[in-house]
Amino acid sequence: MFRSLHTFCYRLSDFFYRARPHIYWLIALVLTVFSLTFLNMSASDVKRVSDWSWIDIFGEGATALFLGVWLCIVLASRPKGRTTNWLAFGLLGVFASCYQDVLDEFFKLHEGHYWDSLLESLPIGLLALTFGMFRWYQEQKEVQKYLHKRARIFHSMPHRLHGETSLPQTPHLKKALVSENKQLLVFLDVVPDIASEESTLARSEYGKLRSIIADTILWNLPDESRVFHIVGDQYAVLLVLDSPSQPTLDDERQNEIVQGLIGALRSVRYFPASAHSAIDMTVMHSTQRVSENMSEVEAVQVIKRAQFALIESIPLNNGSTNIIQVR
């Protein structure tokens, strides 16, 4: 029994620790309870016990209690953000309405007070909760897209994935170029903008940064696109131009996707543990059109041309880039 109690206390403390970033919403919940209780006590008379409706008390009280629990669960399971704030505000509003229903079973407001009816009937909490759930639905759609892309990578790649980014590598790219569809090959060089030569990132920090870059690329590409980690800071993206499962990508749409991806990568700001300021990203890129039904030899030549075009796009004062031998 002592062990079970210890486990319960540990899990409860862990639960509230996870909700700690949203402490202001928990404070708002407590203030709502005390404020409504004080208002009802100061502006009403206490009903006799014989006038209490125990069914309403238990039913409405359980509803308010569970709404408070749901609010704590939402706060403990979600990061800070607008969606979390809308969900919390909506649940708090519905909780206030239900809690006022409970208090009405114990107190009878004096004549001329109608704020309790307004609090119980105005659907502000429900509207906020509905809007928050809609934003949550949109979030889940994007998360499902990302997970689908990741799952497709793991299920369809026979060769070993990159250890830091879990992306397919050069052997996968050569096979992917041999396709029945027209494609656009985009080579990217995403380099952390380190201010001084003494400022270096540890290997573990580089691994985290490359994982963030890989996720950023996956988030900002159409579903049919594929991403590859070539070497070091180099990545390759294959855009399918004429797949039967998606609309044909014209030149304008291709440029829009590439520029959007570059903008997203340049907006990445990494905060390493060993530095006091964020590290921005410098992004260079090159594009190469890929025809359908090419051979593996032609695929190797396409990769080499894209790499050399990437090298030529790098200013001389930016240093060197990694080169790989593709066979």
VOGU-3710 file (C-alpha; in Angstrom, 3 decimals, decimal comma):
1> mfrslhtfcy> 0,000/0,000/0,000  2,822/2,406/0,832  4,417/1,658/-2,536  1,151/2,354/-4,366  0,733/5,628/-2,483  4,322/6,605/-3,299  3,755/5,851/-6,997  0,523/7,855/-7,031  2,206/10,871/-5,393  5,100/10,656/-7,842
11> rlsdffyrar> 2,790/10,572/-10,858  0,700/13,413/-9,474  3,782/15,574/-8,896  5,024/14,740/-12,409  1,611/15,703/-13,800  1,686/19,152/-12,185  5,341/19,581/-13,137  4,372/19,158/-16,771  1,606/21,747/-16,311  4,000/24,212/-14,670
21> phiywlialv> 4,633/26,272/-17,865  0,883/27,106/-17,801  0,775/28,059/-14,124  -1,188/31,228/-14,923  -4,117/29,138/-16,194  -4,091/27,068/-12,995  -4,078/30,296/-10,987  -7,004/31,528/-13,106  -8,892/28,304/-12,285  -8,384/28,785/-8,557
31> ltvfsltfln> -9,312/32,484/-8,750  -12,496/31,592/-10,668  -13,578/29,204/-7,901  -12,899/31,675/-5,084  -14,336/34,672/-6,962  -17,617/32,984/-7,839  -17,964/31,567/-4,329  -17,336/34,994/-2,769  -19,752/36,762/-5,143  -22,526/34,293/-4,397
41> msasdvkrvs> -21,966/34,468/-0,646  -21,996/38,263/-0,626  -25,008/38,791/-2,911  -27,381/36,015/-1,895  -29,006/34,066/0,891  -28,107/30,474/1,739  -30,861/28,023/0,886  -32,190/25,591/3,467  -30,925/22,053/3,218  -34,442/20,861/2,460
51> dwswidifge> -34,400/23,003/-0,703  -31,208/21,435/-2,040  -31,565/19,231/-5,109  -29,027/16,494/-4,545  -29,334/15,111/-8,069  -28,480/18,538/-9,541  -25,667/19,020/-7,060  -24,005/15,722/-7,930  -24,640/16,018/-11,661  -23,559/19,643/-12,104
61> gatalflgvw> -20,770/19,266/-9,545  -19,336/16,252/-11,371  -19,482/18,159/-14,664  -17,579/21,107/-13,180  -15,073/18,778/-11,531  -14,332/16,912/-14,757  -14,004/20,174/-16,679  -11,343/21,241/-14,194  -9,581/17,896/-14,632  -9,745/18,199/-18,439
71> lcivlasrpk> -8,222/21,665/-18,199  -5,317/20,296/-16,149  -4,833/17,435/-18,628  -4,731/19,860/-21,574  -2,199/22,058/-19,790  -0,021/19,084/-18,832  0,009/17,587/-22,316  0,444/20,634/-24,564  3,165/23,252/-25,087  2,580/26,970/-24,842
81> grttnwlafg> 0,822/28,503/-27,796  -2,339/30,075/-29,120  -4,153/26,773/-29,549  -3,452/25,821/-25,934  -4,635/29,250/-24,763  -7,899/28,969/-26,705  -8,547/25,470/-25,342  -7,745/26,567/-21,781  -9,887/29,713/-22,028  -12,796/27,727/-23,438
91> llgvfascyq> -12,620/25,029/-20,776  -12,304/27,671/-18,069  -15,371/29,484/-19,420  -17,477/26,305/-19,501  -16,188/25,408/-16,025  -17,299/28,813/-14,701  -20,807/28,283/-16,125  -21,110/24,811/-14,605  -19,688/25,917/-11,262  -22,223/28,734/-11,107
101> dvldeffklh> -24,938/26,145/-11,717  -23,653/24,248/-8,695  -23,606/27,380/-6,523  -27,209/28,153/-7,529  -28,207/24,982/-5,672  -26,832/26,445/-2,409  -27,452/30,194/-2,790  -30,436/32,320/-3,861  -29,342/35,666/-5,290  -31,093/38,844/-4,135
111> eghywdslle> -33,613/40,528/-6,397  -32,082/42,540/-9,239  -29,030/40,322/-9,782  -28,958/38,701/-13,215  -25,242/38,150/-13,739  -25,572/34,492/-12,746  -28,005/33,850/-15,616  -25,686/35,627/-18,047  -22,720/33,582/-16,822  -24,645/30,344/-17,230
121> slpigllalt> -26,221/31,112/-20,620  -23,629/33,094/-22,633  -21,734/30,596/-24,854  -18,390/32,438/-24,702  -16,602/29,426/-23,243  -18,121/27,058/-25,801  -17,189/29,377/-28,682  -13,597/29,653/-27,462  -13,390/25,902/-26,903  -14,771/25,201/-30,383
131> fgmfrwyqeq> -12,266/27,573/-31,981  -9,448/25,978/-29,978  -10,522/22,501/-31,078  -10,583/23,669/-34,705  -7,007/24,951/-34,367  -6,072/21,662/-32,691  -7,629/19,803/-35,629  -5,479/21,824/-38,047  -2,401/21,036/-35,961  -3,176/17,329/-36,039
141> kevqkylhkr> -3,580/17,408/-39,816  -0,081/18,845/-40,180  1,338/16,365/-37,668  -0,289/13,475/-39,548  1,245/14,717/-42,802  4,670/14,821/-41,172  4,292/11,374/-39,591  3,090/9,981/-42,929  6,229/11,327/-44,618  8,432/9,839/-41,896
151> arifhsmphr> 6,636/6,476/-42,023  7,000/6,352/-45,808  10,751/6,913/-45,425  11,132/4,033/-42,966  8,929/1,611/-44,909  10,259/2,207/-48,424  14,021/2,499/-47,932  16,011/-0,769/-48,057  19,356/0,911/-47,285  20,455/2,326/-43,969
161> lhgetslpqt> 19,166/5,785/-43,063  21,353/8,608/-41,795  21,963/8,227/-38,069  21,328/11,869/-37,094  18,468/12,891/-39,379  16,869/9,489/-40,148  16,800/10,517/-43,812  17,774/8,366/-46,809  21,247/8,954/-48,201  23,034/9,059/-51,581
171> phlkkalvse> 22,337/5,414/-52,600  18,621/6,103/-52,133  18,875/9,274/-54,194  20,458/7,450/-57,161  17,615/4,926/-57,186  14,957/7,629/-56,757  16,253/9,522/-59,792  15,480/6,487/-61,985  11,760/7,225/-62,208  8,915/7,303/-64,701
181> nkqllvfldv> 8,071/10,874/-63,666  9,714/14,182/-64,402  11,394/15,542/-61,290  13,240/18,586/-60,008  16,392/17,960/-57,979  17,193/20,671/-55,429  20,550/20,567/-53,640  20,741/22,515/-50,376  23,715/23,511/-48,267  22,419/24,610/-44,825
191> vpdiaseest> 25,348/25,953/-42,813  25,163/27,301/-39,245  26,230/30,948/-39,244  28,893/30,834/-36,522  30,253/34,298/-35,795  33,825/33,445/-34,804  36,201/30,620/-35,536  36,394/29,818/-31,829  32,632/29,243/-31,682  32,129/25,625/-32,574
201> larseygklr> 29,305/23,218/-31,998  29,805/19,910/-30,244  28,984/16,746/-32,167  25,802/16,213/-30,156  24,742/19,811/-30,900  25,334/19,270/-34,610  23,172/16,142/-34,439  20,276/18,075/-32,855  20,659/20,910/-35,359  20,645/18,570/-38,361
211> siiadtilwn> 17,585/16,811/-37,002  15,797/20,188/-36,755  16,852/21,049/-40,318  15,585/17,695/-41,608  12,228/18,203/-39,874  11,976/21,743/-41,273  12,535/20,461/-44,817  9,925/17,713/-44,400  7,356/20,153/-42,970  7,651/22,518/-45,930
221> lpdesrvfhi> 7,369/20,130/-48,883  4,428/18,580/-50,774  3,470/15,020/-49,856  4,984/13,418/-52,965  8,404/15,031/-52,426  11,401/13,154/-51,033  14,304/14,376/-48,903  17,839/12,965/-48,703  20,795/13,737/-46,446  23,846/13,710/-48,711
231> vgdqyavllv> 26,787/14,570/-46,460  27,490/17,043/-43,665  25,285/20,087/-44,188  24,119/19,037/-47,669  20,594/17,858/-48,408  18,779/16,938/-51,596  15,100/17,338/-52,373  13,226/15,618/-55,196  10,059/17,354/-56,348  7,800/15,177/-58,495
241> ldspsqptld> 6,494/17,386/-61,305  3,875/15,195/-63,020  2,660/12,609/-60,536  -0,875/11,273/-61,217  -1,738/11,705/-57,504  -1,069/15,465/-57,422  -1,510/18,470/-59,766  1,302/19,137/-62,218  3,806/21,617/-60,794  4,434/24,469/-63,223
251> derqneivqg> 7,517/26,710/-63,081  5,818/29,270/-60,872  4,713/26,663/-58,338  8,165/25,038/-58,357  9,826/28,355/-57,623  7,279/29,065/-54,896  8,016/25,741/-53,176  11,795/26,171/-53,395  11,743/29,775/-52,154  9,344/28,872/-49,340
261> ligalrsvry> 11,643/26,056/-48,263  14,700/28,332/-48,315  12,823/30,957/-46,312  11,796/28,380/-43,711  15,388/27,151/-43,366  16,738/30,687/-43,001  14,206/31,345/-40,248  15,578/28,455/-38,156  17,326/29,805/-35,064  19,186/27,267/-32,954
271> fpasahsaid> 20,073/27,934/-29,316  23,052/25,714/-28,402  23,734/24,965/-24,754  27,281/26,315/-25,023  26,363/29,743/-26,469  24,548/32,831/-25,209  22,908/33,736/-28,516  21,040/31,960/-31,290  22,753/30,618/-34,398  21,146/31,511/-37,731
281> mtvmhstqrv> 21,328/29,449/-40,903  23,011/30,329/-44,190  21,322/28,514/-47,090  22,722/27,964/-50,602  20,934/25,935/-53,252  21,024/24,696/-56,818  18,343/23,104/-58,992  18,575/20,495/-61,732  15,765/19,130/-63,868  15,541/15,354/-64,074
291> senmseveav> 13,984/13,633/-67,079  12,001/10,443/-66,806  13,328/6,905/-67,399  17,022/7,777/-67,085  19,703/5,189/-66,290  21,744/5,007/-63,092  24,774/6,375/-64,938  22,764/9,396/-66,008  21,459/9,747/-62,438  25,045/9,931/-61,138
301> qvikraqfal> 25,820/12,659/-63,675  22,765/14,627/-62,578  23,898/14,483/-58,938  27,399/15,654/-59,898  26,053/18,544/-61,952  23,788/19,620/-59,088  26,707/19,480/-56,659  28,994/21,535/-58,881  26,223/24,080/-59,427  25,855/24,291/-55,641
311> iesiplnngs> 29,587/24,882/-55,230  29,512/27,649/-57,835  26,680/29,365/-55,943  28,758/29,652/-52,760  30,663/32,959/-52,440  34,421/32,627/-52,055  34,392/34,183/-48,588  31,972/31,557/-47,291  34,622/28,900/-47,064  34,443/25,436/-48,548
321> tniiqvr> 31,720/22,849/-48,747  31,732/19,081/-48,461  32,205/17,064/-51,651  31,350/13,400/-52,041  32,346/10,963/-54,710  29,259/9,505/-56,323  29,796/6,226/-58,118
//
